[in-house]
Every structure is written in C-alpha cells, then in structure tokens.
Amino acid sequence: NVILEDPTNFSERLKIMMDFSNSVREFRCSHQNDKADQFIDSIAAVYDAMNVKHDLNNEALASMVEQLKSKMSNYQ
C-alpha cells in the first residue's frame, strides 16, 4: 500500500522548495560570473544531497534552506 503524504505537509514542503529555488534564481541574476556560478552550484549540490540522502522533514528542510540562503546573502 502506498501512503500518500498529508496534503498540508506537501503544500508546506513545496513552499520551502520554491523559496529555495527562487533564492537561487535571484542569486544567479545578481551574480553573473564564473566564481558565482561555482558557488551557487555548490550550494545547490548541498541542497540536493541533503534533501535526497536524508529525506528531511519539513522543519529540517526549512532550517537547511535558511542556512543556505544565509550563505548566499553573505557571498562576496
């Protein structure tokens, strides 16, 4: 039997994922050089690895996204 995720949790998870995606897009628009591309690719790789390997709950996913967004905002 397949157990479907609670729609409320899925909706919250989608919002968290979209928030991260939008932050990455904004970063790419604001920082257009090779060094910035490498940086944001490494941020996205961390997100992908953690999200896939650890099957994070929404609270943990939101916390990780906030940490990654903080790294993006401190990029120089």
N, C-alpha and C positions, 0 to 999 in steps of 0.2 A: 504494500500500500504506500502510495505517495502522500506525504503530509505536506499540504500547502502552507506556506508561511502566512502568518496573520497579515492581512492587507494593510493594517495600520503600521506594522513594523516594516513592511516592504515599502510603503509610501515614505516613511521616515528615512529608510536606507537610501532610497532613490534621491531624496533631497540632499542627503550628505554627499552622495556620489556626484550629483550635479554641481554642488557647491565647489567640490574639489576640481571638477572638470572646468568650470568657469574661471576659477583662480588660475589654473594652468594656462588657459586661453588668454586671459588678461596679461599674465606674465609674458607669454610669447609675443603679444602685441607691443608690449612696453620695452622689451629687451630683445633686440634683433641683432645678435652677433653669435659667433661660434661658441664662445665661452658660456654665454647664457643658455644656448641650446643644450650644451653638455650638462649644465647644471640642472635644467628643468627635466631633461631626460633621466638624470639620476634620481630626482625627486619622484618622478612618475614610476620608475623602476622599484623604488622602495614601496610606494603605494601598492603597486601590482603584487609584489612579492608578499607583503604583509596581508593583503586582502585575500589572496588566493591560498597561501600556505596555512594561514591561521584561522580562516573562517571567522573573522571578528564579529562580535555582536555590535549592534548599532552604537552603543555608548563608546566602546573601544575604537570603532571606526571613526566616529566623530572626533574623539580625542586625537587620534593619529592625524586626521585631516587638519585639525587646528595646529598641531605641531609642524606639519609640512608647510602649511600656509605661513606660519611664523618664519620658517626658514626662507621662504620665497620673499617675504616682505623685508627681510634683513639682507637680501642679496645686494652685493655691491660690485 
